[in-house]
Amino acid sequence: MISSSFFPPLTIIITYGLKSWLECLCRAILIEGPRQIPEFIAAYCDELLEFRERLTSHDIQNIV
C-alpha cells in the first residue's frame, strides 16, 4: 500500500570538522586494518587530542 503522506528528505547538520575527522578515521582504519576497531578508535582519538594540545594555535580540521 502506498502511503498518502510525503516526507521530505531529512537534512542533517554536521558539526565543524566532523566530516574530516570521520574521513581520516576511516582511512586510518583501512590502512592499519586493526582487529579491535573500538580500541583502535579510542587510541586514535587519544593521540589526536594529545597532538591538539601540543599545537593549540592550529585548527584541528587542518591538522587531521
N, C-alpha and C positions, 0 to 999 in steps of 0.2 A: 504494500500500500504506500502510495506517495504522500509525504507529509505536505500539508497545505501551508505551513508556516515556513518562512525563509529566514535563515540565519546567515548574516554576512560573515565574511572571513574574520577570524579573530586577529587583532593586532596586538603584538607583544612588544613592550618597550624594554630593551635590554640596557642595563646599566653600562656606563662608560668603561670600556676596557674588557668587559666580559667576553665579547666575541673573540678578541685577540687572545685572551687567556685560554679559552676553550680550544682555539685552533692550535696554539702552542702545546697545550697539554696533550691533545690527541696526536700531534706529530711526535712528541716525546714518547708516548706510549707505543706508537707504531715502530719507532726506531729502536727503542730499548727492548720491547717485547717482554715486559715483566709477567711473571706467573701470578703475582698477587697485585692486581691493579689498585685496589683501595689503599694498600700500604704504599705503593708507588706514588699515588696522588698525594698522600699525606707528606711523604718525603719531598716531593716536587714543590709543594706549597711551602713547606718549611724552608727549603733552600731559596725559594723566590722571596719570602719575607725577610730572610737574613740578607739577601742581596739588596733588597729595597732599603733596609735600614742603613746599609753602608753607603748607598747612593741616594741620599734624601733629596738632592736637588734635581733628579731626573724624573720624568714622567714614567710611571710603571708600564703604561701601554707601549711606550717606545722601547723600554728595556726588554719586554717579553718578545 
